[in-house]
Amino acid sequence: MRHDQLRGARMMASEAGTQPDAAPLPPEGAGSPGPGARKLQIALVDDDRNILTTVSIALQAEGFATRLYSDGETALKALLDNPPDLAVFDIKMPKMDGMELLRRLRENSAIPVIFLTSKDDESDEEAGLELGADDYIAKPFSLRLLIARIRAILRRAEPLGADNAPATSPEPAPATLTRGRLFMDPARHQVTWQGETVSLTVTEFLILEALAIRPGVIKSRNQLMDAAYPDDVFVDDRTVDSHIKRMRRKFKLVDQSFDAIDTLYGAGYSFTDG
């Protein structure tokens, strides 16, 4: 994003606090696809009109198309009927909060989701990840950070839908990976354990892949987050612990005795099967 665009968006956010009409909310579900090739669609769900408008302006300046919703109830039907490439949810909203929206969305959809949480509410972060959010950002947040997270998650999700991949896309997907009872197919974003499917988010998949590539080797939290967030984006250390906890729970749903992800306290994690 150019500096003048970023400053303009920030000025709009600050001015809107004292001038309610300075940042009018676009029509429900509005976006700016523009001419030419299809733009990646980002759905924003927040009851704060200033956040919706400011983030939408910033994303459109970066080449995305945006769809805006001011409550979870309205957003749910739209997201299921016409799924975007990624969605950003606030948690505290009227009619249907972000947690319930994500829970109901995950019954039918695996679109990547970033949660916006309260700065000091760790329970929100944990609950969001448990429900299947791909990431979270605490308010107040940096537009640059949000855009970096969106780009990183979309890149990681590209194998899920080749039609969404940019023209400059990327290298061939890596070969499948088999480690004991674990099978991973990066091209199809598939994971099985003892032949049973385990549904992982993009972030969980990349963390597990980083561990399974070198069985028995301890990977630090920083190394695992570098594998999952390759864009020099700051992520709190406790985030990887939440992802590991959630992955273990998912594997235990298909195998109660699952113990292939080991913890070495103070050092990190390793994958060992057999």
C-alpha positions in Angstrom: 0.0 0.0 0.0 1.3 3.4 -0.8 2.0 5.7 2.2 -0.5 8.3 1.1 -3.3 5.6 0.9 -2.4 4.2 4.3 -2.4 7.7 5.8 -5.7 8.5 4.2 -7.3 5.3 5.7 -5.9 6.0 9.1 -7.1 9.6 8.9 -10.5 8.4 8.0 -10.5 6.1 11.0 -9.6 8.8 13.5 -11.8 11.4 12.0 -14.8 9.1 12.0 -14.7 9.0 15.8 -15.7 12.6 15.9 -17.5 13.0 12.6 -20.0 10.1 12.3 -20.7 10.9 8.6 -17.1 11.1 7.6 -16.9 7.4 6.8 -20.3 6.2 5.4 -20.8 2.5 5.4 -21.1 1.1 1.9 -24.2 -1.0 1.0 -24.4 -4.5 2.6 -22.1 -6.8 0.7 -20.7 -4.0 -1.4 -17.3 -4.4 -3.1 -15.1 -3.0 -5.8 -14.2 -5.8 -8.2 -13.1 -3.5 -11.0 -12.2 -4.4 -14.6 -9.9 -7.1 -15.8 -9.0 -10.4 -14.0 -10.9 -11.6 -11.1 -9.8 -10.0 -7.8 -9.6 -12.0 -4.6 -12.7 -11.5 -2.5 -12.4 -10.5 1.2 -15.5 -10.5 3.3 -15.4 -8.1 6.3 -17.9 -8.6 9.1 -18.0 -6.0 11.9 -20.6 -3.8 13.5 -18.1 -0.9 13.6 -18.7 1.1 10.4 -15.3 2.9 10.8 -13.4 -0.4 10.8 -15.4 -1.7 7.8 -14.8 1.4 5.8 -11.1 1.9 6.7 -10.2 -1.8 6.2 -12.1 -1.9 2.9 -10.3 1.1 1.5 -6.9 -0.3 2.5 -7.7 -3.7 0.9 -9.0 -2.2 -2.3 -5.9 -0.1 -2.5 -4.0 -3.4 -2.4 -6.0 -4.9 -5.3 -8.6 -6.9 -3.3 -12.3 -6.8 -3.8 -14.3 -6.4 -0.5 -17.8 -7.4 0.7 -19.0 -5.7 3.9 -21.4 -7.0 6.5 -22.4 -5.3 9.7 -23.7 -8.3 11.6 -23.2 -12.1 11.6 -26.7 -13.1 10.8 -26.7 -11.2 7.5 -23.1 -12.4 6.7 -23.8 -16.1 7.3 -26.2 -16.6 4.4 -24.1 -14.5 2.0 -20.9 -16.4 2.9 -22.5 -19.7 2.3 -24.3 -18.7 -0.9 -21.3 -17.0 -2.4 -18.1 -17.9 -0.5 -15.3 -15.3 -0.6 -11.6 -16.2 -0.7 -11.2 -15.2 2.9 -13.2 -13.6 5.7 -12.4 -11.3 8.6 -14.8 -11.4 11.6 -15.2 -9.3 14.6 -16.2 -11.3 17.7 -18.6 -9.0 19.5 -21.5 -8.2 17.2 -25.3 -8.0 17.4 -27.7 -10.6 16.2 -25.0 -13.3 15.9 -21.5 -12.9 17.3 -18.3 -13.9 15.5 -18.0 -17.2 17.5 -21.4 -18.4 16.5 -20.9 -17.2 12.9 -17.7 -19.2 12.6 -19.2 -22.3 14.3 -22.1 -22.3 11.8 -19.9 -21.5 8.9 -17.5 -24.4 9.7 -20.4 -26.8 9.4 -20.4 -26.2 5.7 -17.4 -24.2 4.7 -13.6 -24.2 5.1 -12.9 -20.7 3.8 -10.0 -19.1 5.7 -11.1 -16.9 8.6 -9.2 -14.2 10.6 -10.7 -13.2 13.9 -10.5 -9.7 15.3 -10.3 -10.0 19.1 -10.1 -7.7 22.2 -6.5 -6.9 23.0 -6.5 -8.4 26.5 -9.0 -11.3 26.0 -7.0 -14.5 25.5 -10.1 -16.6 25.9 -11.4 -15.1 22.7 -8.3 -16.0 20.8 -8.3 -19.6 22.2 -12.0 -20.1 21.5 -11.6 -18.8 18.0 -8.8 -21.1 17.2 -10.6 -24.0 18.7 -13.6 -23.3 16.4 -11.3 -23.3 13.3 -10.2 -19.8 12.8 -7.0 -19.6 10.8 -5.6 -16.6 12.7 -6.5 -13.8 15.0 -5.4 -10.1 15.4 -6.0 -8.1 18.5 -7.6 -4.7 18.4 -6.4 -2.0 17.9 -4.5 -3.4 14.9 -2.2 -2.3 12.2 -3.6 -2.3 8.6 -0.2 -3.4 7.4 -0.3 -6.4 9.8 -3.8 -7.4 8.7 -2.9 -7.2 5.0 0.2 -9.2 5.6 -1.7 -11.9 7.4 -4.4 -12.0 4.7 -1.8 -12.4 1.9 0.1 -15.1 3.8 -3.1 -17.1 4.5 -4.3 -16.8 0.9 -0.9 -18.0 -0.4 -1.1 -21.0 1.8 -4.6 -21.7 0.8 -3.9 -21.6 -3.0 -3.7 -25.4 -3.5 -7.3 -25.5 -2.3 -8.5 -23.7 -5.4 -6.2 -23.2 -8.3 -8.7 -20.7 -9.9 -7.8 -18.3 -7.1 -4.1 -18.4 -7.6 -2.4 -15.4 -9.0 -0.9 -15.4 -12.5 2.6 -15.3 -11.0 1.9 -18.3 -8.8 4.1 -20.5 -7.7 6.1 -23.4 -7.7 4.8 -27.0 -8.1 3.2 -28.4 -5.0 5.5 -30.7 -3.0 5.1 -34.5 -3.1 3.0 -36.3 -0.6 4.5 -37.1 2.8 4.2 -40.3 4.7 5.5 -40.8 8.2 4.4 -43.9 9.9 0.6 -43.7 10.3 0.5 -40.1 9.0 -0.2 -39.2 5.4 -0.1 -35.6 4.1 -1.0 -34.4 0.6 0.0 -30.6 0.3 -1.6 -30.3 -3.2 -5.0 -31.3 -1.9 -4.5 -30.1 1.7 -5.4 -33.6 2.9 -4.3 -35.3 6.1 -5.0 -38.8 7.2 -4.0 -40.8 10.3 -4.3 -44.6 10.1 -6.4 -44.0 6.9 -8.9 -41.7 8.7 -9.2 -38.1 7.5 -8.2 -35.3 9.9 -9.4 -31.8 9.0 -6.7 -29.2 9.6 -6.7 -25.5 8.9 -4.0 -24.1 6.6 -1.9 -23.0 9.6 -2.2 -26.3 11.4 -1.3 -28.1 8.2 1.9 -26.1 7.7 3.0 -26.6 11.4 2.4 -30.3 11.2 4.3 -30.5 7.9 7.3 -28.7 9.4 7.4 -31.2 12.2 6.8 -34.3 10.1 9.4 -33.5 7.4 12.1 -34.3 10.0 10.8 -36.8 12.5 12.4 -36.7 15.9 13.9 -33.3 15.3 12.8 -30.6 17.8 11.5 -27.5 16.2 11.2 -24.3 18.3 8.1 -22.2 18.4 9.8 -19.6 16.3 10.7 -22.2 13.6 7.2 -23.5 13.5 5.7 -20.0 13.2 8.3 -19.2 10.5 6.9 -22.2 8.6 3.3 -21.1 9.0 3.9 -17.3 8.7 6.7 -16.8 6.1 6.2 -13.1 5.8 8.1 -11.7 8.9 4.8 -11.1 10.6 5.0 -11.0 14.4 3.0 -13.8 16.0 2.8 -14.3 19.8 4.6 -17.4 21.1 1.4 -18.8 22.7 -0.2 -19.0 19.2 1.8 -22.1 18.3 0.8 -23.8 21.6 -2.9 -23.2 20.7 -2.4 -24.7 17.3 -0.6 -27.7 18.6 -3.3 -28.2 21.3 -6.0 -28.1 18.7 -4.2 -30.5 16.4 -3.8 -33.1 19.1 -7.4 -32.9 19.9 -8.4 -33.4 16.2 -6.1 -36.4 15.9 -7.5 -37.9 19.1 -10.9 -37.8 17.5 -9.7 -40.6 15.2 -7.2 -42.2 17.6 -7.6 -41.8 21.3 -4.0 -43.0 21.8 -2.5 -40.4 19.5 0.9 -39.2 20.9 3.0 -38.5 17.9 3.5 -34.8 18.7 6.0 -34.5 21.5 6.6 -31.5 23.7 10.0 -30.7 25.1 9.3 -27.9 27.6 11.4 -24.8 27.0 12.6 -26.1 23.6 9.7 -26.8 21.3 7.9 -29.7 19.6 8.8 -32.8 17.5 6.9 -35.4 15.5 7.6 -39.1 16.2 5.5 -42.0 15.1 6.8 -45.4 16.0 
